[in-house]
Amino acid sequence: RPQLMQSGGGSVQDGGSLRLSCQASGYSDSRYCMVWFRQVPGKEREWVAAMFTGERGEQSTWYVNSVKGRFAISLDNAKNTLYLQMNSLKPEDTAMYFCAAGPPVGVACFTEPNEYNYWGQGTQVTVSS
């Protein structure tokens, strides 16, 4: 059974940076999506960044508008680890962050959390003003 193990996160000041990691094991699909979501108490889980990887290793990435230009999703295939580099953090980025893995829709990724069966355990990111 695929497993996703998260690390990183923590507390930073407004404008600071953090990097989240999500190490995958047991996931053998040749075409897949890996996505970062975040959730604050009382609100729905929202997607933040997504990456599609194809059979030949081709990749596509997408970002929610609120993080474009500040966050970067990347994948180290040798380490089976997905990253989310978060720069210029804002207090509104404060949330529990989750990584998820699942099948693509064509060459794109679902952005609804209920389309994903495999999840990391979550890691808290707190940005103070």
N, C-alpha and C positions, 0 to 999 in steps of 0.2 A: 504494500500500500504506500503510495507517495506520501512523503512527509516534508513539511516546510518548517525550518527552524530559524526564527528571527533573532537578530541582535542589533545593538545600536540604540539610538534614541537617547532621551535624557532631557535636561533643562538647559536652555540657553537664553541669552538676552535678545531682544529685538535686533534684527540685522545679523545675527549669528548664523552658524552653519552646523549641520549634523549630517551624518551618513547612516542610513539604515541598510542592513544586510538580511538576506533571506536565502538560506542554503537549502537546496532541494535534494531529495534522495528518493529513489524508487520511481521516478517519473520517466517513462520511456517513449512517449509519443514523439514522432519526428517533427510534427507541426503542433505548436502550442502557443498559448498566451500566458504571460505572467503579468500580474496587475498589482499595483499598490492602491489600497483603499484607506480611508480614514473615517473615524466616527467620533462624534462628541456625544455626551450623555443627552438623551432626549431627542436626538436627531437620527435620520437614516444614515447608513453607511454610504459614503460617496466615493466614486473612483477618483484617483488623483493622476495616475500615470499608467500606461499600458505598453507592453511590448509583444509583438508577434514575431515568432521565429519559424521559418519555413524549413523544408527538407534539406535545402542546400545551405542552410545557415543564414539566409537573408533575413534581415530584421526591419521592422517598422515600429515607430513609437508615436504615441499620442499623449497629450497632456490636457487636463482640465484648464480652462482659461486662467483661473486664479493663480496657477503656479507656473505658467509658461514663462520661460526666461529665467526662472529661479531654481527649478528642480530639474534633475536629469536622471533618467532611468537607464541602467546599463546591466549587461549580463556578462559574467566571466564564465565561459563554457568549461574551462579547465577546472574551475572550482565549483561548478554547478551552483553558482551564487548570483542572485539578483541584488542589485544595489539601487538605492534612491539617495542621490546626493541632493541635499536641500540647502540652498544658499539664500541669503537675504530673508531669513525667516521673520515672520510677522506673528503677533499674538493670535491672530485668527487662524494660524496654522496649528495651534494647539489642539491635539486630538490623540486618540489611540490609532496607530497605524498598523495595517494588516497587509501581508502579501497573500496572493492567491494564484493558483494555477488551474488551467483548464483548456478545453479545445477552442480553436478559433472559429469564427464565422467567416468562411471564405479566407481572405487574407487580412482580416481585421479581428478585433477583439470585442467581446461583450463588455459592457460597462455596468451591467446590473449584477450585484453581488450574488443573487440567487442562481446565476449561471455557472458559478464556480463551486466545485466540490472539495477542493483541497486548499486549506488555509494555514497560515502561520498562526502563532499563538498571540500575536499582537505585541506592540511596544509603544510606550507612552512618549509623546513629544510635547514638551511644555515650553512655550516662548513667552517670556515676561517682558513687559514694557518698561 
